[in-house]
Amino acid sequence: MSDSMRDYVIVIVKLVLISSVAAALLGITYIPTQAQMKINQEIARNEGMKEIMPLADSFETVYGEKVIDDEGNKEVLYYRALDSSGSVVGYVFFRTEPGSQGPIDLAGGVDASFTTLTGMKVMGHGETPGMGAKIVEPAFRDQFNNVAIADLQLSNKGGKIDAISGATISSKAVISGLNGQIEELKSMV
């Protein structure tokens, strides 16, 4: 075997060895990382619910009939927001709505009489930084605090919500997602 051929084989062996070690390390870290991501998502969900439904002391999960995974977990339809005496003060929901650049994950809260949106939080999005991504900023988000459901439209359509300049599609997606989920929720409660 010539020197150049031997060098070639050595390089190939080294690349295979490095790739194997990298794959093993990724495999070892994948499961604990996925478990931690689930924990972090649950913490963010709970904090989001408390933020958009501040009158609630606890939340009761309402499940549907649809099984969503191999472990037999059922689909979460919504959450009942309960005060300290156990009375329903409202409902919290989560919805994914198509945005300008990708899905927008929303959380919303509505009072028990379905007259007022108590708040909204964007849990995740893929909107354009500096434009559509402004849906997470307080200037946009705070417009949804305690707004009448009847006024949950853009101001140019007669509602109380001002669109983000240059990001009308993202603004419309948030409003559409909230209105759509509120209508679905009314039919379930």
N, C-alpha and C positions, 0 to 999 in steps of 0.2 A: 504494500500500500504506500502510495507516495505521500510526501509530507503535506502537500496541499489537500489531499483527500482526507488525511487524518485530521487536519485542522478543521476541515468542513464537518466531519463527524463529531468532533468535540464541541463545536459551536451548536450543532443540532441537539446533542445530548444536554448541553447546558440550558438551552431554550426549553426543552421538554421538562427538565427538572424544575426550572423556575416557574413554568406554567403550572406544573403539578402542585408545587408548594402554594402558589397564589390561589389556585382553585380550592385546595384544602382549607386554607385560611378563610376564604370567603364562605365556604360551607360551614365552618365552625362558627362564624359570627352571624350567619343568616338567621338561625332560629332565635337566639336571644335578642337580636335586633328587632325581629318581627314582633316578638312578645312585648318588648319595650315600646314599640310604636303603637301597639294596641292600647297599652296602658296610657301613653301620652294622649292618644286620641280620646280616650274616655275622660281623662282629666280635662282636656280642652272642651269637650262636650258639656260636662257638668258645670264648668266655669261659665261657658256661654249661656247655658240655661239660667243660671243665677243672675247673670248680667241682664238678660232680656226680660226676665220675670222676677223683679226684685221683691215683690210682695210674697213670693212663695218661700215656704220653709223646707219643703220637700217636693220631690217629683215621683210620680207613679207611672211606670212604663205600661203602655197599652200595646199589646201584641196582636198581629193579624194571624191568619191561619197558614199563610205561606211559609214553608221551611226554606231558609236561605243558604244552608250549608250542610256538610256531611255530619256535623255534630248535632243536628236536629234543632238548631236555633231558629226561632221564628222571626219574621219581619217585624220591626218596631214601627208602629203606625204614628204614634204621637206620645206625648207625656202630659199627664194631668198635673197641673201645678196646684199644690195644696198649701193652705196656711197652717198655722200652729194647731188649730182645732180640727184639721182634716177636711175642711171645706174647700171645694174647688174654686180657685181664684182666676184660673185661666188654663190655657193649653200652650204647650211648646211643641214646635215641629221642626223638622230638618228636611231640606229639599235640595236637589241638584238641578240647576237650570243652565241651559246652554248660554254662554256669553259670547263676546266678540272673538276671543282667542281660545276659548276652551270652557270647560264646565265651571260654574260658580256654585260652591257649596254654601247654602244659606241656613241660618237658624232664625226662627221668628217666634214671637209670642203674641197671643191674642187673649183678651179678657174673656171671662166666662160667658158674657152675653154677646160675644162676637161683634162688638161695636168699635173696639179700639185695639189697634196694634200696640202692644206694650213696648216693643223694641225689635231690633234686627241686628244680626251679626253675620258677617261674611267669615265662614270658617276656613275657606280655601278658594283659590281662584288661579287662573292662568292669564289674566288680563294684562294688557300692555303697561309696563312700568311708566309712571308719570302721567298716564292718561286713565285708562279703564281701571288700573290698580287703585285709583283714588276712592273706589267703592268701600275701602276699609278705613278711610280717614274719618275722623270725628265730624268734619264739616258736612259730609254726606250722610254718614251713619246716624248721626243724632237727629236728623230730620224725621226719622221713623219712630222716635220715642213718643209714645202716647198720641199717635195720629189716628184720627177717626178712619175706620175702614173705608167709608165713603170717600174720603179724601186721599186714598192711597193710589194716586195717579200723578203723572208729571204735571207741573204747574201750567205748562202750555196746553194741557188737556183738561184743565179745570181742577186739578188736584193741588196738593200742598208740597209736593216733592220737586225740588229743583234738580235738574239733570246736571251731570258733570260736563262742563264745556269740553267738547272734543271726544266725549265718551258716552254719547247718547245710547248706543247699543247696550253698553254695560249697565247704564242706569235703568233702561227699559227692562233688561233681563232680571234685575233685582226685583223690580216692581211686579213684573209678570210672575216670577217665581213665588213671591209672597201671596199675591192675589190668588194664584192657582191653588196653592196649598191650603189657603184659608177656605176656599170653596170646597175642596176635598174634605177638609177637616169637619166642616159643617155637616156634611152628609154622613160622617162616621160617628159623631157625638150624639 
